[in-house]
Amino acid sequence: MSMEFKSLKYKIVGVTPGIEQLNIFLMLGQHRVPLLVDGDILLNDSSTTIRNLETISPNKKLIPQKPKKAVQAVLH
């Protein structure tokens, strides 16, 4: 949803249990999905992903400008 909101192109790739999960584990050291791959950057935490999206596409803010609201948005 965040990438659509920011009008960014993306591709959804399904992960089949088994060998594909093993590949994710070998890349990240954990089994967490969803996973965002941006060039050489691998992100699997929603807060980190949102901050990355804000950096690469500063239009249409996902994180509020006011510090207190920004912290609340990232932590929830």
C-alpha positions, 0 to 999 in steps of 0.5 A: 500500500505504501508503494502504491501511495507513493506511486512507486513501481514494484513487483510482488513475488510469492514465496513457496514454503521450503527452498524459497524460504531457505533462500530468504533465510540465507540472504537475511539470516531470518525467515521474516516476510514481507521482504523489500529488495531495493538494489543491494538493500534488503529490508524486512522490517516495516519501520525500516521499509517506510523510512527507506521509502521516504528517503528514495521518494520524498513526495507524498509523506508517509511519516508525519513532519511533527516529531512526536507523531513521526515516532508514533507512526513508525512504532505502530 
